């Protein structure tokens, strides 16, 4: 039985060696020569296991052996293992580096483990030999099993490891007592947890602090320039730093960068660092450090020492910070690189951070920065791996909202869960806003105060902007004198439209241009003399500088001037629309202003907002505007311009109630579009969605006009619109809208039943609809189209959706069809297919679904399984992993020889016996559904 000490050594070394190669696997490509050199060195080590360690420790007392075992759990020991593993990743002679590491290990064992001098050399040699053997073996194993993707260790980086090891060895010779360092580390971690463990949400009026974890939602990180998702559910920031060692996280304003930095700070302070042993968080707000660097050329270590005393009331003993950094006992968080708007200063700070990373190469580092402008002074990609903060997905939004209302539901009599549930339903039409954590919190605050979220976009944007302008500072207990008070929003309106006209959303105005523009605006609107206007304009810029949620500085130009842009395009579009209506007081004027934008499909949201603002002012302006757009669409020569005008008119139906006559004209022109002439499919889909989301009083108008256009002699392409409106609805459509169009589609299909039956023998799409609505029996339809009736996806009316076929429609019944009869139809479908010889179809296809569950009905379940295995054959070779029902997972694994057939017998009761026998024979490879496919394919 292995000695506990030996087992502890093996465990600690293996963990540290694996961590050491993680940055290597994360990043450039190594040459074959380097791989061979690494492998050759690993082969020269004799793997004696724990025997030599046991022999060397034989003379130690039980007490000393326990202290040695405790030493193997420290960050210092893991840091030694880490550096030994690094030595295995270089192609040059690592002996000098290893010698320094051995010296450090010897001093640490004397200090931490109390090994007597008489045994020190023997124990050091045995332990270091075992560390090197295991570490190098792990490096080789990771290379073979994981592959090496990128060069992570340049000669400069390797030199920094060697230099740091030498400095650390010298430092250990100078330290006489470690107790003050250990006490400082514990005290600083406690203080960090106290200072940052509770936060004050900016969107609340009370200013009360809440526990950090009560609101925190883990974001999703994307890797590299291609924004590759790391894994389902996201990667925790602590895991990212553990794996890559030095990380830059880029995100959009309000995306949660500082929150993520605080999360890592708290994790480390709570004992959940990047290694198994306790570490100390060292957080640097780069804006604060930059001031000290500029004024006093203060080093990062000097700044940290002063900050510990000033911010956390914990004075660092001499050499303590240096020791923590060199021995793996600290994690450094640099927050807010983007806040250094002076590009020259930012470049100097980047150099300082890179120098810090070279000086302390074993210290895990996190840097946060805004995505826009980072490329102006980026960190060395050999030192830092880049991740991107992804916007919140639906699950993350729901989690945050539940937490928010659970903590801050205010005076509402509803439970936090009920408020959160209603919020998520009502906020779906503003999915672009609630994907941003800052805006999501803002909308939660609005919802708590108002009790609803405006469905009208202008009203929603207005509420958001008013909250930010009028209540943001007050909610945080800040009193700010606003420049030129009531004129501030008008200046924003004019500025936004100017930026929209002259630049894209990634650029902006220099500070001088912004001051001059604002001064010109004020000179005309508010002031009589230039000096007063200039002073107010400068005050306006200062006001904006402190409010990064609307207008923010994004960097500097080559001349060093600050560049300003709108943080969120939401506000750029909203303010621009307000100015458009101020400049154009009637529908003809606004149409003249926007007509070229509409034809070229630009300024889409801004135009929609402007029409709504004008309609609020004049009443009938939206009808007049749309009538002018439709009139031009009838006469314009270029088909692309016609498509753009008509689809725009359809899209605004979601937000504006128009006259029935105007709605009918929109329907007629939308149906008649020639979509083969380079139409923007996204805009077309949104147009049909807008049609379906129109005002309640005009839904019947839309349905009636669609039916009118579907004459007795019409083709399926002409009548499909009247029976498929449910298909076009967006995901956020509420239940009553979905239910209305599902009923109306069925009613229209019954009205058009004779036409559909007439088409069915020649058109497989009509035949599928007739089967699903029980207009014709399956056997009759098969005589027309054969087994293609079940597998052809061509009937699908919404070409943007996943390919569907008859089996899919029966397996995953939706409210378009007669759900009460679907189990019976499913039985008819699968019974008929099983009566026919296989294979049933040819070729490849894209009809594959990863279902989250199987049905309660045995026939529907059989259709789902059939659809799955058909997809496996037609498109994919190994799909037994992922979030699948166990039956489908095991069925696929048996098919590809990864599991024995016996694992399937426990699922026999899920389907009828004859269906289960069919699936069993398929899994064993007795036949294939798709012609030309075999068990191995």
N, C-alpha and C positions, 0 to 999 in steps of 0.2 A: 504493500500500500504506500503511495507516495507521501512524503512528508508534507504537511500543510504549507510550510514555507516554500518548498519547491513548487508545489501546485500554485501558490500565489504568484511566484515569479513567472511561471509559464503563462498564467492568465493575464497578468499585467503587461508582460512584454508582447504577447500576441495582440492585445487590444491596441497598444501604442504603435506597433508596427503597422497594423491595418490602418490606423489613423494617419500615419506618416505618408502612406502611398495614396491616400484619397485625393490630395491636391494634384498629384501626378496624373491620376486617372481622370481628373476633371478637365484637364486642359490642353498643346502642340503635339507634334509627333516625334517620337524618339527614333534615332537611326538604328539600324540593325547592329552596327558595331557597338553602340552603347549597351544594347540589350545583351549582347554576347559577353561584354565585359562584366556586367552585373551578374549574369548567370554563372560565369566562370568563378568569380569571387565567392559566390554562395556555395559553389561546389567544394571550395577549399576548406570549408568549416566542417569540423567533425561534430555530428549531432550525438552527443553523449547523453542527452536528456537530462534528467534531474540528478543522476548518480554523482557527478562531480560536485554539484552544489551540496548534496547530502554529505559527501566526504569532507568538504571544506568546513562545513558547519558543525562537525562532530564535536569539536572541543568547546563550543559555545554553551553557556548555561541556558536553561529553559527560559529564563527572563530575557536574556539577550536574543534568543531565537524569536521570542514573541515580538520584541522591538524591531527585529529585522523584518518580520512579516508585516508589521504595521507600516514600516518604511516603504514596502512595495506598493502600498495603496496611496502614497502621496503624489502630488503633482510633480515634485522634483524628480521622483523615480520615473514617472511616465515621460517627463521631459527628456531624461537621459535616453530612454528607449526610443523616443521619437527621433532624436538626433542620430542615434546609431542606425536607425532605419533609413534616414536621409542619406547617410554615408553609403548605403548600398545602392543608392539611385544615381551615383555619379560615375563617370567613366575614368576619372583620374585616380591616383593613389590616395586612399582615404586615411592612411596611417597617421599623419599628423593630427587630423581631426579626431580620430579614435583615441589617440594618446591623451589629448586634452580631456576628452569625455571620461576616460578611465580615471584620470586624476581627480576630476570633479566627483565621480562616484565614490572614490576612496574617502574623500573628505566628508561627503554626505553620510557615509556609513559610520564614520567615527562620530559625527555630530548627532545624527538622528538615531542610529541604531546602537551606538555605544560599543562598537566592536573593539576589543582590546588591540593595542598596537602589535602584540605578538602574533595575532591571527589576521591582522588587517590586510596584508598583501595577499595571503592565500585566499581569503574570502573574496576580496576584490577581483582577483584573477578569475576565480571560478564563476562568480556571478556575471562578470562582464563577458566572459566567453559564452555563457548561456544566453545573455541578452543578444549578442551579435549573431549567434547561430539562429535563434528563433526569428529575430528581426529580418535577417537577410533571407531566410526561408520564406517568410511571409511576403516579402517584396516580390520574390520570384513567383510565388503562388498567385499573388494578385495580378501579376503581369500575364500569366498564362490563362487565368480564369476570367479576368476582367478586361484585358487588353489595355494598351496605353494609347490614349488619343492625342495627347498634346505635350509639348515640352513645357514643363513647369519649373525646371531648375536650370537656369542659365549659369555660366561661370561666375557672374557677379553675385547671384543668389547663393551659390555654393560657398563663395568666399565670405559672404556675410555670416553663414552658419559657422564656418571655421573661426572667424574673428569673434563671434559671440561666445563660442565655446571657450576660447582662450580668456576672454574677459570674465566669464563666469567662473573659470578655475581660479583666476587671480582674486576675484571677489570672495570666494569661499575661504581663501587663506586669510582674509582680513576680518571675517566675521567670527566673533567669539561667542555670541549668545543669540539664539534664534527666537527667544521667547517674545521680545518686543516686536519683532516682525510678525509673528503669528498673531499676537494680540491686536496689532494694527490692522491686519487683514480681516480678522473677525469683526472688529469694531466698525471698519469702513463698510463692510457688507451689511451690517445691521443698519447703519445710518442710511445707506442707499435704499434699502427696503422701506425704511420709514419715510424718507423724503419723497420717493417716487411711487410708493405703494398705493397712494390715493391720488386721484386726478379730479380736476374741476372741468366738467364738460362745458365747452364754450357756448353750446346752444341753450343752456339753461339760465333762468333768471336768478335763481337763488344763490349761485356761486358755491353751493355746498360740494364738498369733495365726496367721491365714491370710490370704493376699492377698484383698483385698476382691472383686476380680473373680472369684475362684474360687468364690464362693458367691452372687454377686448375680444375680438374675433380674429382668429388666425387667417391672414390673407394668403393668396396664392402667389407663388414666385415662379417666374418664367426665366429660362436660362438663355444667355447669349444673345447675339444680334438677331437670331431667327425667332426669338421668343418661344423656345421649345418648352412645353409644359413639363414640369418635373415629375409629377405623379398626381393621380386623382386625389383631391382633397387638399392639395398644396403641401409645401415643405415648410416646416417651422424654421424660423430664422436661426435658432440655436443649432438645428441640424445642418443648415446651409453652411454656417461658420465652422462647425465641426468637420464637415466633409471637405470644404474648400480652403479652410484656414484663414484666408484673407478674402473678403467679399465686399463688393460695392453693390448696393441696392438702389436702383433708380426708380422713380415713380412720378406721377403727376401731382400737381398741387392738390392738397386735401386727400391724397391717396393713402396716407397712413405711414409715412416714412419715419417721422419722429416717434409715433406710437410704437412702431416696430423696434426702434432703437431703445426705447424705454422697456419694452418687453424683454429684450436680451439683457438689459441692465438688471432687471428684477429677477430673471431666471438665474443669472450668475450669482447674484446676491443671496438667492435662496438655496444655493447648493446645486443648481441644475445648469452647470457650465458645459464647456466643450470636452471636458475629461471627467473621469469618474471621481477624482479628488476635488475638494473645495477650491474655488478660485475667487478672485476679487474683481468686481467690475470697475473700470476706469473710464468714465464718460467725459468726452470733450465736445462741448458745443463750439463748432468751428468759428462761428461769428465772434464769440467771446475770445477765443484763442487768437484769432487774426488781429484783433485790436492790440493784444499784448505783444504779438510778434512784430507788428508794425511800429509800435511805440518803443519797445525795449528789446527787440530781437530775442525774446524769451524762447527757450526750447520747450518742446512738448513735455518733457519730464519735469522741468521747472514749473511749468503751468500746472501740471497735475499735483505737484507737491503743495502749491499754494491753494489750489482749489479744494483739496482734501481738508485743509484747515478752515477755509473761508465758507464753503458750502456745506460741508458735512461735519464740521467741528471735530475733526480727527487729524491731529498733527502726525505727519509721516516721519519716523526716525530716519536719521542720515543713512542713505544707501538703500532704504527699504523699497522704494518704487523700482529702483534699478534691479534689485534682487527678484522682486515679483515678476518683472518683465523678462528677465533672463532665464527664469526657472519654470515657466509654464503656469505660474500661479495668478496671472492676470488675463483678463479679456478687455480689449480697448475698443470703445465705441466712439467713432468720430461722426457727429450728427450735424447735417446741414451744410454740406459743401456748396450747395446752390445758393446759400445766403450770402456768399462772398461775391457780390455783383461786380466788383472791380476785377476785371480779368487778369490784370497784372498781379494783384495781390493774391488772387485765387491760384495763379500759377506758382507763386512762391509757397503757398500753403500746401499745394499738391506735392511740390518738391520736398517740403518738410515731412509730410506724411510718408512719402516713399523712403526718405532717409531713415525715418523712424522704423519702418518695416524692415529695412536692411539691418539696422542696429539691433533689432529684437526679432529675429526671424522666426522664433518659435512661439511668439505671442499671437494668438488669434485676434483678428482685427475686422471690425465692421465699419463701413463708411456709407452714409446715406446722402443722396443728392437728388435734385429734380432732374427728370429726364431731359427736358429742353435746356440746352445750353451746356450740358455736361461735356459734349465733345469739344468745347472750346478749350478745356484744360483737363483732359481725362487722366486717370491714374494708369500706371504702367500695367498692361494686361498680362505681363509675365508675373507680376506680383499679386494682382487682384483679379478674381473671377467676377464677372458682372451678372447680376440678376435683375429682373424687372418685376415691379409690383403690378400685379394684374388687378383690374377693377373687380369689385365684389360681384360674385355670381349670385344667383337666386338664393341658394342655400346660405351663403354668407350674409346676404341682406336679411334674410328671415332670422338668422341667429342674432344679428346685431339688433334688429327691431325688437325681438323678444326680450333681449337684455335691457334695452333702453327703456321700454315701457314697463318692464318689471321693476326698474329702479326709480323711474321718474314719471309716473302716470299722473302726478299732480292731484287735483281735486276730483278727478273722474270717478264715478261710481262703478264703472266697468273694471274688470280685472285687467291686469297687464297683458295677459294672454289674449283676451278678447280684443283689446285695443290693437295689439300687434297684428292679429289676424285680419281685422278690418283694414288696417293701414296697408298691409301687403296687397290686398285685393284692389284697393282704391288707387294705389301708387303704380300699378303696372303700366299705365299709359305714360308714365314718366321714367321708364326704365333707364334711360340715358343719364338721368340725374341721380337716381338712387344707387347706381353702381359706384359712385364716388363716396367714400366714407364720410367726408366732411358734409357734402350735400345731403347724404342720407340722414345724418344727425340733425341737420337744419330742418329737413322736412318732417322728421319726427317731432321736433319742437313746434313747428307750425301746426301739425295735426293735433297735438295735445291742446294747443291754444284755440284752434278754430273748430275742431271736431270733424273736419273733412279735408280732402285734397281736391282743389279745383280741377275739373276735367278740361276746362278751357285753358289752353297753353298760356295765352297772354296773362290770364289771371294768376296762374301758378307762378310764372316768372316774376310777375309784379309782386306777389307776396314774398317770394324769396328775396328779391332785391330790396324791398322795403325792410324786411327783417335785417338784412345785412347792413343797410344804411342807418336805419333808425334804432335798432334794438341790440345790435351785436356788441358795441362797446358797453352799453348800459348793462347787458346781461353778464358782462365780466367785471362790473364795478368800475368802469373806466369813464371818466368825463373828458370829452374831447370837443373843442371848439371847431366847428366845421367852417371851412373857408366859404365865403359868399353864400352861406346857408342854403336858401331855397334854390339857388341856381346850380347847385352841385350836380344834380341829376341831369339837368339840361346840358351841362357841359359834357357829362358822360355820354348822353345820347349823340351829340354832335361828334364827339371824338370816336365813338364806336363806328359810326357810319363812314367817317373818313378812313379809319383803319381797314374797314371792310372793302372799301373801294380801291385802296392803294396797296394793300399787302395781303399775304396769306396769313393763316392763323399761327404760323410758326415764327413770324417776324413781328416787328412793331415799330415804335418811334423812339428816337433817342430822347434823352431828357431835355436837351435844348429844343428839339422839335416839339415835344409835348408842351413845354412851357410857352413857346411861341404860339402854338395853335390855341392853347387855352387863353392866352393873353389876347389874341385877336378876337376870340369868341366873346370874352368879357368886355373888351373895349367897345364892342358893338351893342352888347346886351345889358351890361351892368355899370360900366365905369366910363367917365368922360376923358380921363387922361391915361397915358401909357404906363406911367410909373405905378399907379394904383392897380392897373390890370396886371402888370408884371408881378407885383408883390402877391396879389391874390392867386395868380397862376402858379407861382412857386409854392405857396401854401397848399394849393390843390395837389401838387406833386408829392409834397411831404405827407399829406393826408392819405394819398393812395399808397405810398410806400409802406405804411403801417397796416394796410388792409389787402393782404395777398389773395383774398378770396375774389376780388373783382379785377383790379388792375395791378400788375406786379412787374417788378424789374426782372428781366430774364438773362442779364449779362451786360457786357459792354462791347462796343465796336472796337476796331483796331486803334482808334484814337482815344480809347479809354472812356468814352461817353456811355452812360447807362442806357440800356434799351428796355422799353416798357411795352407790354402786351397784355391783352385780357387773359386772365388765368383760365377761365372756362368759356368755351365757345357759346355756351348757353347765354351768358350775359352780353357777349358781343352781338349776338343775333337779336336778343331782346331790345337792347338799347338802340341798335341800328333801326329796328322796325319802328320804335317810337319816334326817331328822328325823321324817318321817311314820311310818316303821317304828319309830323309838324311841317315838313317842307311841301307836302302835296295834300291839299285839303279836300279833294274830291276823287271819285273813282277814275275818271278819265286821266287826271294828272298822275295818280298812282300807277295806273296801267302803263302810261307812257314811260314812267321811270323804271318799271320792272319787266316790261315785255321782252327785252333782249335776254335778261337773266332767266326768265321762264323758258324761253326757247332753247337756251343753252344749258338748262338744268343746273343753274347756280343760284345761290341765295335762297334755296328752297324754304328753309324754316323761317328765314327773315321775311320772305314774301307772305307766307301763311300768317305770320304774326301781324304784319302790317295791315293785311286785309281785315283781320279781326278787329284791330284797333280802330280802323276807319269805319267799320260797320257799327261799332259801339257808338261812334260819334254821330254818324249820319243815318243809321237805321237800315237803309236799302242799298248801301254801297257795295256789299259783297255780291249781291245779285247782279248789279250793274257791271262790276269788275269781271265776274265769271262770264257774263253774256258777251262782253267784248273779247275775252280770250277765246270763247267757243266760236265767235264769228270769225276771228282771224284764223282759227284752226281749219275752218271750212274752206278757206281760200289760199292758205299758205302752200307754196309749191313743194318745199322740202319735207319729206315724210317724217324725218326725225324731229323737226320743229313741231309738226302737227301732233305727233305722239307726246311730246313734252308738254304742250299746252293742255291737251285733253287729260292726260294723267294727273297733271297738277290740279285741275279743276275737280277731279274725282277725289283726290286726296284730302282736299279741304272740307269735304262733306263730313269727315269725322269730327270737325270742330265747329262748323257753321251750319245752321239750318237755312237752306235755300228754298225758294219757291218751287212748287211741284213742277211747273213747266220747265224751269231751269234744270231740275234734277233729271227729268225725262230726256232732255237734250244731252246731258252728260252721259246718261246710260247709252243712248243711241250712238254717240260718237265713240265712246269707249269700246263698244262691241265691234265697231267697224274698223278699228285700227289695224293697220298692216304691221304685224309684229315681226315680220321677216326682214324689215328694213332697218336693222341695227337699233331696235328699241332697247332702252335701258330696262332690263328685266326687273331689277329691284324697284324701280319707279312704277312699273306696271303692276307688280304684286301689291305695292303700297296703295295704288289706285283702286284696285278691286277690294282691298281691305277697307279703304276709306268708304267705298260704296256700301259695304256691309255694315260699317260702324256709323252710318248716317243717323240723323235724329229719328227718334221713335215714330214721329208722325209722317216721315217720308219713307220708311222701310217698305210699306205696301206699295208706294209709288214706284220704287225701284223694282220690286218683284213683278208688279203688273207690267211695267215697260219691258222687262226682260221676256216675259211671257208673250207680249204683243209681237216682239221681234222674232219669235219662234213660230213661224207659220207651219201649216200642214205639210208643205213640201220641203221644209228645211232639212239640212243635213245635221248629223250629230254635232259637228263643229259649231253649228249655229244655235242649236238648242241647249248645248251643254251648260251655257252660262245660267240658264233659268233653273237648273237642277243642281247647281254646285256652289252656291254662294256660301254655304257653311264652310267649304274648303278654304276660302280665302281669308277667313277671319284671323286676326292676329292672336297670339297666345294670351294676351291680356284681356281679351273680350270677356265680358261678364256673362253669367249663366243665361240671363234672359235674352241676350242677343244671340248666343249660340242656339238656344232653344227655339227662338223665332225662326232663324234661317234653316235649322234642321227640319222643322215642320213645314216651312214654306217650300223647301226643296222637294220634299215628298209629295206635297199637294200639287206642285207644278209638274212633277213626274207623272202623277196620276192623270192630270189634265192632258199631258202629252203622250199618254200610254199608247195610243194607236200609232203615233209617229215612231215611237221607240220600237214597237213590235215590228213595224214595217221595215225599219232599218236593221234589226237584229240579225237576220240571216247573212247580211253582207258586212256589217260593221261590228267587230268583236266588242267594242266599247259599249254599244247599245245593248248587246247581248248580256254583258256582265251586269249592267244596271237592271235589265229585265229579270235576271235570275235573282238578284238581291232583293228586288221588290216583289218577287213572286208573280211577275207578269207571264213568264214562261217557265216550264219545268226544266231542270238541268239536262235531262236526257235529250230533250229537243234541241237545246242550245248546243250540246256536244255534236249533234249530227251536222250542225253548220260549221263548227270551228275546231272540232276534235279536242284533244287535251290542252291545246293552246288557250282555250277558254279559261283554264285555271291558272295559267302561269304568265300570260302576256300582261305586261305593265302598260300597254299602249292606251288603255281606256282612261288613264288618269287625267283628269281635267286640269289639275294644277301642276304644271310641268316643273315647278320649283320644288315640289315635295319629293320625298323618297319614292322610288318606283314601287307601285303597289299592284297587286293582282287579286284575283277572286279569293284565293286562299287567305291572303293577308286580310282582306275586308271581312271575311267570316271569322278569322282567328282574333282579330282586334276590332271588334265591332264598335262603331261610333254612332252618335245619335242621328246620323243620316239615314240609317237603315232600321228595319223592324227588329229591334233587339229581342222582343218576345219570341220571335221565330228563329233566331240565329242558331240555337242549338240544333234545331231540326234541319236547318239548311246545312250546317256544318256536317251533320251526320250523312246527309245525302251526298255532299261533296266528297268526303273522304271514302265513303263506301263505293262510290262510283269509280274513284281513282284506283282503289285497291283491287277492283275487278278487272282493271286493264293491265296488260303486260308492261313491264318496265324495260328500258327507260322511257320516260314520258315526254322529254323535251330535249332540245339541243342547246349547245353553246353556253357562254358565260353571261352573267347578268349582275345587277347591283342590288337585288332584292334580299337584303340581309338585315335582320333585326336582333338586338340583344334584349330580349324581354326580361322584365324585372320579376315576373311571376307567371305561374301557370293558372289557367282558369279553373273555376269550380266545376264547370260542365265538362264531361269526358270527351264529347265530340269536338268542342272548341279547343280543349287542350290538345287533342290529336292534331287539329289543324295548325296549332302553334308549333308543335314539334315538327310537323311536316314542312312548314314554312322555314323553320330553322335549318333542318338538314338539307333542304333544297338550296338554301343560301350557302351553307358550308361547302357543298359540292360545286356550286356554280362559280364561287368567287374566292373562297379562302381555304387554306390547307390545314391550319391548326388553330382552333378557336376554343379550346377547352379551358382557357383561363378567363379571368375577368368576373364581372358581377353577373353570374348566370344561375338559374335554378339548378340544383344538383343533378336532376335528371338529364338536362341538356348537356351539362358539363361531362357527366360520366358517359353519356351516349356518344359524344364526340371523341372522348378519349378511347373508348373501346373501338370505335371506327378506325382510328389511326394507330391502334396497337399499343396504346399507352396503359390500358387497364384490361383485366380479364372480363369476359362477358358476364360472369357471375355477379358483378357489382350492380347490374341492372335489375335483377329480379325483385329487389325491394320496391321498385316503382311500378309494379304490375297493376296496382289498383288505380293508378292515375287515369288510365284510359281503358277502353273496352278490350277484352282479351284478343280479338282478332287484330286490333290495331297495335297492341303491344307486341304481338308475334311479328307483325310487319316491321316494326322499329328494331326488334331484336335481330332479325335477319339482315336488315340494312347495316346495323352496327357490326355484324360479323363479316360484312363485305360480300354477302351473297348476290347483291345487285346494286345498281346505282340509279338514281332518278334522272340524271343528266347524261345524255349519250356521250360516250367517249371518256367519262370519268371513272377512275378505279379507286379501290380502297386507299391506296397510297397517295392519291392526288387530293 
